[in-house]
Amino acid sequence: MEAREPRYGPDGLVTAVVQDAATAEVLMVAHMNRDAWEATMRTRHATFFSRSRQRLWEKGETSGNTMHVRTVRIDCDGDAVLLQVDPDGPACHTGERTCFFTEVDVATEDAGANTKVDS
């Protein structure tokens, strides 16, 4: 049977990854509770649950940078969702197109050779 709704965690939330439907670029990660899920499915506007403010928020409600949901996917375990959207502007509150604009240098092959990783 195909999942129609995500599996929410003990805190009542599910992780939502937001991706540009045209470019496949990851724009942001947020959380949804059942109310945010239902609002998103009903309106096709990306709606999330703010853990810090403890309330629903529709992306772009203050900035105008809304996200129109094109497709929704639930992962194989049902505990994460992917929203593929058409964004009306930058995803990040800083004004950047994506929230993932900070690049972190990864260790070079030589540096990693001396690092023990527990498995």
C-alpha positions as CSV (number, residue, x, y, z in Angstrom):
1,M,0.0,0.0,0.0
2,E,1.3,3.4,-0.9
3,A,1.8,5.9,2.0
4,R,-0.5,8.9,1.8
5,E,0.8,10.7,4.8
6,P,4.2,10.8,6.5
7,R,5.1,9.1,9.8
8,Y,5.5,11.8,12.4
9,G,8.1,11.5,15.1
10,P,7.5,11.4,18.9
11,D,7.5,15.3,18.7
12,G,4.8,15.2,16.1
13,L,7.1,16.4,13.4
14,V,8.5,15.1,10.1
15,T,11.6,16.5,8.3
16,A,10.8,18.3,5.0
17,V,13.4,18.8,2.3
18,V,12.5,21.5,-0.2
19,Q,13.9,21.2,-3.7
20,D,13.6,23.5,-6.7
21,A,11.4,21.5,-9.2
22,A,13.2,23.0,-12.2
23,T,16.8,22.7,-11.1
24,A,16.7,20.0,-8.4
25,E,18.7,22.3,-6.2
26,V,18.0,21.7,-2.4
27,L,16.6,25.0,-1.2
28,M,16.0,24.4,2.5
29,V,15.1,21.9,5.2
30,A,12.2,22.5,7.6
31,H,9.7,20.6,9.7
32,M,6.1,19.8,9.3
33,N,3.4,18.7,11.8
34,R,0.1,17.3,10.7
35,D,-1.5,20.7,10.4
36,A,1.4,22.0,8.2
37,W,1.1,18.8,6.0
38,E,-2.6,19.3,5.6
39,A,-2.3,23.0,4.8
40,T,0.4,22.2,2.2
41,M,-1.6,19.5,0.6
42,R,-4.8,21.6,0.5
43,T,-3.3,24.9,-0.7
44,R,-0.2,23.7,-2.6
45,H,1.8,26.5,-0.7
46,A,4.7,25.2,1.4
47,T,3.7,25.4,5.0
48,F,5.9,24.4,7.9
49,F,5.9,24.2,11.7
50,S,8.3,26.6,13.4
51,R,9.9,24.8,16.4
52,S,11.2,28.1,17.8
53,R,7.9,30.0,17.5
54,Q,5.7,26.9,18.0
55,R,3.3,27.8,15.2
56,L,2.6,27.2,11.6
57,W,4.2,29.4,9.0
58,E,3.6,29.5,5.3
59,K,6.9,30.1,3.4
60,G,6.8,33.7,2.2
61,E,4.2,35.0,4.6
62,T,6.3,38.0,5.5
63,S,8.9,38.1,2.6
64,G,6.6,37.3,-0.3
65,N,9.0,34.5,-1.4
66,T,6.3,31.8,-1.5
67,M,6.9,28.3,-2.7
68,H,4.3,26.7,-4.9
69,V,4.3,22.9,-4.4
70,R,4.5,21.0,-7.6
71,T,5.1,17.4,-6.3
72,V,5.3,15.8,-2.9
73,R,7.2,12.5,-2.2
74,I,7.5,10.5,1.0
75,D,10.7,8.6,1.6
76,C,10.9,4.8,1.9
77,D,10.6,4.8,5.7
78,G,7.8,7.4,5.7
79,D,9.8,9.7,8.1
80,A,10.8,12.4,5.7
81,V,9.1,14.3,2.9
82,L,10.4,16.0,-0.3
83,L,8.6,19.0,-1.6
84,Q,9.5,19.9,-5.2
85,V,8.5,23.6,-5.6
86,D,8.5,26.5,-7.9
87,P,10.0,29.3,-5.7
88,D,8.9,32.9,-6.0
89,G,12.2,34.2,-4.7
90,P,15.1,33.3,-2.4
91,A,14.5,30.4,0.0
92,C,16.8,31.7,2.7
93,H,16.0,34.5,5.1
94,T,19.5,35.9,4.3
95,G,18.4,36.6,0.8
96,E,20.4,33.7,-0.7
97,R,18.7,31.5,-3.2
98,T,19.3,28.4,-1.0
99,C,19.9,28.0,2.7
100,F,22.8,25.7,1.7
101,F,25.2,28.4,0.5
102,T,28.0,27.7,3.1
103,E,30.5,25.3,1.7
104,V,32.6,23.3,4.1
105,D,36.0,21.9,3.1
106,V,36.2,18.2,3.4
107,A,39.4,16.5,4.4
108,T,41.8,15.6,1.6
109,E,42.5,11.9,1.0
110,D,45.9,12.2,2.7
111,A,44.5,13.9,5.8
112,G,41.7,11.2,6.0
113,A,44.2,8.4,5.9
114,N,45.4,9.3,9.4
115,T,42.0,9.6,10.9
116,K,40.4,6.5,12.5
117,V,36.7,6.2,11.9
118,D,34.8,3.8,14.2
119,S,32.3,1.7,12.3
